[in-house]
Amino acid sequence: MPYIELNVLNNTLPEPAVGIDLGTTNSLAAVWREGRPIVLAPEGRSGLVPSVVYVPSEGTPVVGREARDQAVVDPRHTVFSIKRFMGRGLADVQSELAARPYRATESQRGLVQLELRGRKYTPQELSALILMKVRDVACAALGGQTVSRAVITVPAYFDDAQRQATRDAARLAGLDVLRIINEPTAASLAYGLDQRDKGHVAVFDLGGGTFDISVLAIEDGVFRVLSTNGDTHLGGDDFDERLAELARREIGSVAGARVLEEPGFQQAVRLAAEKCKIELSTQPESEMHLVVPELRLNWRRRVTREEFDALCADLIGRTLDCCRRALSDAKLKPAQIDEVVLVGGSTRVPAVRARVEAWFGRRPHTELNPDEVVALGAAVQAHILTGGKRDMLLMDVTPLSLGVETMGGAVDKVIQRNTTIPCSATAGYTTYADNQTGLDFNIVQGERELAKDCRSLGRFQLKGVPPMPAGLARIAVRFHIDADGVLMVTAKEESTGETAQIEVQPMHGLTDAEVEGMLKSGFAHARDDFHARRVADLKIEIGTMVRATEKNLHAAHGGLDRETFLDLEESLARAKAATQKDDLDALQKARDEFERATLPLAALLMNNVAQKALMGKKLGDV
Amino acid sequence: MRCPHCQAELETPLACAGCGDALAVPAEASPFEILALPLGYSIDRAELKKRLSRFGRLVHPDFFATRSPEALERAEFASARLNAAHATLADDAARAEWLVRYLGGPDAESERELPRAFLIEVLEWNEELEQLAAGANAPGAAARLDALASNLAARRAENLAAIQRLLVPLPARGSPALSRVRQELNALRYLDRALDELEALRSGNPARR
């Protein structure tokens, strides 16, 4: 029986539930419209929001394109790839932090905090800022409709702490999370929507910071995940890093080690490496070009695709190791996989495609846009969850085994990896002292034999066991992994039937009280302050345009007719003046006018580039 | 079995197709009852798959997201029962394990024997495994790994065939055949562990992640 939600009072469509791909590099929202999922993008613009946060000296943090533009200008206050910190402790992210120019500390309970302009931000808060921006973009694309319900995707290989952190980020962003779903599974929904054939499908998802492989059986609208595997610290960032290492090595030997420490250099090298990698996906060779005026650095290096492939060969090898384990768990051979679907921007790297094709012995699907397919799938799931669609059924698995630490430090597994969720398991415990009323245990996730080698989800404290002689209490603890892949624990003393209370002390997570506290402490203010944020965004955007214009003013003077040049100078001055005040309308007007006035300059510069290219000069020399 | 709400005859204790509600599933409901399949070792896999998707559509939490928290919670637990029942029935060893226990046969603690012919083979395999573990990168090791893996897999198929012979038709409660099924299951456990070790050696990571 299909459910149709209709507001009977004013006969309008209900508020839409969106799907959000909260990515390491980019984030995106999609929604179900007229029988299919569509990406939410404001007219004429991309809906892709770079997952970057910039904290300005005053005003609210800035997210997205405008934030990314600050990377080289103000690297100490620009945060990239925050997803890599979600649900992690300081010790887990040491290598990650080495290349970042900001200070990180750890909260009392082992939560990473980044220090920006004297304020400490948890990864949850920074992710919440990204989610708010995505929501604003979605809201604009929907013509101002409010967006408050969402399905959010996470890497399939995320553990419980990472899933919880994502859920907390969404709560901080004021979103009601309908479901956390796995990225490759979401992709399979978007893929399977148009593919009527049944069979075994492998989804190879190499994103900016994470890698997942999921093997599914699709039949009659049932999407059943058979196994999943992956690496939450392997992605496009690591490919960039290989090129960045090369640059640092060669520049360090010429310009000295001091240069390498400069934050401006670190961000510039990251961006140059990323640009080079992207070019190598379409060209047989490219050039890494680094200009840092403050350091008087102008460095070039030709990189061929072969050289790049060799630098990254082991990274791709690691993805294939995960594929082998996933297939082994699904009890399938590569030849039994009917379709291979590529997801994630990093699958654009030709060497990745070639080796995936060789390993599976079949050409992978590349017709789906790897940047959009996860958000589209999440929108399908959002549609199902709001009662819209019942002919599709998604059955996912838990990626990691769940266990309890025993007295000897070993792991007693209660739920095996790749068990279909929801799933429950019950384990029995007893007391070891007379009149003991509480029990303390450590729940871990992972495949290793010893608890210390697995990831602790936290200490669980069982209270309220009725007092009785040692060994008589029969405490049944039920572990339930819900459809979000998140653990719930309940306990009961069976001889008396009393329900024991469970207190959870999450590792690297936020307690409910902390989330509430953050929501109250001004985080909520920022959330609804559209106006202030728009003002901040515009100031940053105008700032970027001002710098670009001033840099090319001499060219404009020589190349533009007098009237056009004066017009440009005037609107430049007006734009600069507008940024001195917080008047949204004035800023908007100044920006639009400024953009119009810079068009002739942009055309002129393009022309110069084209002419120089014709004279045999390379693009990078202009 | 009748629905506690509308008294309709239930096909499965998971849910009532009549009132569209997920039910509180009794702890003692067997995987066969849950999937509405006849008790026995032989299983109709196509039918099992069909029921998983049909009953899954009745109780999956996805379809209860707009319902009351109580209904959603019942759906969560009913789904967990469905998934567990399916996992037991879909896997030959798990199904045999469940039947041995159900028929009052010995558990792995009280019957630790392996089938006699199997013991000699185990000694040989162990020796080969140890040698491979010591020199997984030696020349020819990969071929030996593959050879051992296919030996073990072939033996696994034989064990399963033996279990099939012992459990079809289903022996009586407490029958001595159940001890022999337990021995075959012990052998399967050994084989699965050895195959896991081989897989770990192949990934060059004996600790498995």
Chai-1 contact restraints between the chains, C-beta under 6 A:
chainA,res_idxA,chainB,res_idxB,connection_type,confidence,min_distance_angstrom,max_distance_angstrom,comment,restraint_id
A,V222,B,S53,contact,1.0,0.0,6.0,A-B,restraint_1
A,D321,B,S203,contact,1.0,0.0,6.0,A-B,restraint_2
A,S328,B,E199,contact,1.0,0.0,6.0,A-B,restraint_3
A,I384,B,D62,contact,1.0,0.0,6.0,A-B,restraint_4
A,L385,B,D62,contact,1.0,0.0,6.0,A-B,restraint_5
A,L385,B,A65,contact,1.0,0.0,6.0,A-B,restraint_6
A,G387,B,T66,contact,1.0,0.0,6.0,A-B,restraint_7
A,L393,B,G56,contact,1.0,0.0,6.0,A-B,restraint_8
A,L393,B,R57,contact,1.0,0.0,6.0,A-B,restraint_9
A,L393,B,H60,contact,1.0,0.0,6.0,A-B,restraint_10
A,T420,B,N83,contact,1.0,0.0,6.0,A-B,restraint_11
A,P422,B,E76,contact,1.0,0.0,6.0,A-B,restraint_12
A,P422,B,S79,contact,1.0,0.0,6.0,A-B,restraint_13
A,P422,B,A80,contact,1.0,0.0,6.0,A-B,restraint_14
A,C423,B,A80,contact,1.0,0.0,6.0,A-B,restraint_15
A,C423,B,N83,contact,1.0,0.0,6.0,A-B,restraint_16
A,S424,B,A80,contact,1.0,0.0,6.0,A-B,restraint_17
A,E447,B,R208,contact,1.0,0.0,6.0,A-B,restraint_18
A,E447,B,R209,contact,1.0,0.0,6.0,A-B,restraint_19
A,D482,B,E76,contact,1.0,0.0,6.0,A-B,restraint_20
A,A483,B,P61,contact,1.0,0.0,6.0,A-B,restraint_21
